[in-house]
Amino acid sequence: MRRVSGILGVAAALMIVVAPSTARAEGFVSPWIGVSFGSNPFDSLANGNEINGERKTYGVTAGYMGAGIIGGEFDLGYSPSFFGDTSDFGSNNVLTAMGNVIIGIPIGGTKGAGVRPYVTGGLGLIRTSYGDLLDIDAFSNNDFGYNLGAGVMGFFATHVGIRGDVRYFRTINSSTDDNPLDVNLDLGGFHYWRATIGVVIK
């Protein structure tokens, strides 16, 4: 639990650091659905074979942008049956919670109809859970991770539009030597892509 709290604390701090100081900041919320793809998460789960196909995912992203250009966002996603169908692998899922910096260009301005391409990235929690059909070998991992992505928001009017988004997620491993202050970070083996589409309200 301490590790989870620490990860979420880092994500929250990241959002505070990039908080815009101007009163022109605009908030937004975007519920979305999509698919996760492009990875063989754990070879052992598939007995060394690729886990084929796309896995459904859904969640919500909420944030703000100062003058429509730079800001922060919190992204929460959930992917049930990520590693395979429950009939083959038992209950399993992936949960992500990320605090991100987001940078966009409001083409057409911040009022009325317009288009806003953006890039985003940040740090947070990647939680993987897996249980076999009898839940004998069930386990869950809470890992530090990052995500990088890009997308576009298209607004029909000032406050309502749609949002398409593609992101890459990967865990980060940490280890310490004899000196507890000497922390080593390297890329973890768990990674995948996520493509989503949703409504955006600002």
N, C-alpha and C positions, 0 to 999 in steps of 0.2 A: 504493500500500500504506500510505503514511503516513496518508492521509485515512481509509482503512478502519479502521486501528488507532485513530485519534483518535475516530472515531464510536463504535466499540465501547467505548473507554475511557470516554467520556461516559456510555454506557448502564450500564456496570459501576459507575461512581461514583454514579449516580443510585440504584441499588439499595442501595449501602452507606450512603448518606445516610439512607434511610428504614428501615434495618434496625432492628427493635424491640429495645429493651434488656431486655425482660422474658424470663424463661425460659419463659414460656407461649406463645412463638411456635410455630406449627404449620406444617410444610412441606407442600407438595402438588405433584403432577405430573399433567399432563393432556394425553395425546396426543389429537389431534382431526383431523377432516376437515371440509371445507366447500366454499363457493363464493365467488369474487370477482365483484363486479358493480358496476354503477352508474357507469361511467366510459368515456369514449372516450380511452384513454391517450395515443396519438400519432396525430393526424389523418393524418400522412404515411404511417403504416404501412397505413392503410386507404384511401389516396387520397382523403381528405376525407370518407369515409363512416363511419358509426357501426360500431363493432365490437360486434355484437349477441351476446346470449347470456351465459351464466354460465360461468366458468372454475373448474375444480376446484382445490382447494388442500388442503394438509395440513401438519401440523407438531406441535409440542409446546410447552406452556407449563409452567414450573416456578417455584415461589416459596414464599413464607411469609407468614403473617399473625399479628401480635401479638394474642393473645387473640381471634383471629378477626375483627378489625376493620380494622386497617391494616397494610400491609406492602409488599413489593416482589415483582416477578415478572420473569422473562426469557421473552420470546415469540419463537419461531423459526418462520417459515412459509415454504413453498415452493409456488409456483404454476407448474407446467409448462404450456407452450402458452398463456400468458396473453394474448398478442396475437392468437392465432388458431391454427388447425390447422397442423401442420408442412407439410402438403401445399400450403397456400396461402402461409404466411409463413416457412417454414423453422423451425429450432430457435429457441425463445425461452422465456423464463421470468422470474419475479420472485421474489427472495429478500428477506425482511425479518428483521431481528434487532433487537428493541426491549427496552430496560430501562424498566420501568414502576412507578409507584406504584399500588397497588390498595387500595380502601376498600370494605368490605362490612359488612353487618349480619347476624349469625348468628341468624336467627329459629328459636327452639327450642333455642338453646345450641350449644356446640361439640362436644358428645358425643351419640352416638346419631343417630337420624334428624332431619333438619332442612333448612331452606332458607336460602340465603345470597345475596341479590341484591348486586350490587357495581357499582362504576364503576372504570375504570382508564385510565391515560394515561401517555405517556412519550416518550422520544426514542431514536433509533438509526439503523440503516442500512436504506436501501431500494436494492437492487441490481437493475437491469433489464438483461437480456441479449437480444440479437436478432441473428439471422443469416438471410440469405436462403437460398434453396434451394441455392445454390452457395457460400454463406458468403463471397461477395465483399464484401458491404457489412456484415459482422458488426460489432457494437459492443456495449459494455457500459458502464453508468454506475453509479458508487457515489455515492449521494446521501445527505446528511443529511435526516432526516425525523422525523415524529411520528405518533403514533396515539392516538385517543381512542375509548373504547368502554364498553359496559355488558353485563351478563349476569347469569346466576343459576346457582348451584351447588345441586343437590338431592342430599342424602345419604340413602341407604337405611339406612346404619349409620354408625358413627363414622368409618370409614376409606374407604368406597367410595360413589361417587355418579356423577351425570352433570352435565355443564356445557354450557350454551348461551351463545353469545357473539356480539355484533355489534360491529365496529370500523371506524373510518374512518382511512385512511392517506393521508398527503400529504408530498411532498418539500418541503424548505426550501432556497431558493437563498441563497448568500452571495457578497458582493462587497466589495472594499476600494477606498477612494479612494487618493490619494497617500500618506496616512498609513496605514501598515500596521496601526495599532492601531484604526483606524476601520472596523469591520466592519459591513456592512449586511445584514440578513436580510429576506427576503420569501418569500411562499408560492410554491412551485414549481407547474408545470403538470400534473405527474403525480399523480393521486389516484384512489382507489377505495374501495369498501366490501368488507368480508369478513364472512360469517356462517358460524359453525362449531358443531359439536356433538361432544362427546367424553366419555370416561370421566375421572373425577377421583379420584385416590387421595391421601389425606393421612395 
